[in-house]
Amino acid sequence: MAHPSQLGFQDAASPLMEELLHFHDHAVVMLVLISAFVMYIICMMLTTKMVDKNTLDSQELEIVWTVLPAAVLVSLAMPSLRILYLMDEINKPALTIKAVGHQWYWSYEYTDFQELLFDSYMIPTSDLAPGQFRLLEADHRMVVPVDTPVRMLVSADDVLHSWALPALGVKMDAVPGRLNQTAFIATRSGVYYGQCSEICGANHSFMPIVVEAIPLQRFEDWSAQMLQDA
């Protein structure tokens, strides 16, 4: 599990987040190369003594500085479009969970189980146990099985919210009266933290998202215990 306070991205815990990290690295490499090339041209223009005031045009040079930027844009656009299609793809989910945003907490409903639903509130700072993260821990975690396609149905009860989980590469707006969907697969066991990413009111910073990924057998035991307690 990545530490929430670290700089940069959290460690990828889903195939989609791995794709996003690869695209980020690809875009950064392109940006560094372009910046270095532009800086080199500027330095050469400022220091060279080779000046010809009679040079008015060069078709070869114009072709080069038109084709090269186009090639760079294509090299960025193609993987970006691929990831966009991957983010919209939902292939036969094994589990469907509905997340509803409220001011200021989340409600979760496991639609494949009867009467398996609960609210998730942030744990106050005064009640935190040793090792728990301030403003990120919730009294009830959303539990999912590892290596299982999970579909999230996201909506809101009052104002705009956003269900975001960086380690899993998920971010979906919660809109009142509208049901949005997204999907993810947790590739390893762990606890993953997120927060509402839409400014939804005075306590916007106090509605964390906590997802715990566990093996399938433990998930079945957890769901059976939750249904028994209900």
Secondary structure, DSSP 8 states (H G I E B T S, - for coil): ---TTSSS-----SHHHHHHHHHHHHHHHHHHHHHHHHHHHHHHHHH-----TT----HHHHHHHHHHHHHHHHHHHHHHHHHHHHHH-----SEEEEEEEETTEEEEEETTSTT-EEEE-B--GGG--TT--TTT-BSS-EEEETT--EEEEEEESSS-EEEEEGGGTEEEEE-BT--EEEEE---S-EEEEEEB-S--STTGGG-EEEEEEE-HHHHHHHHHHHHHH-
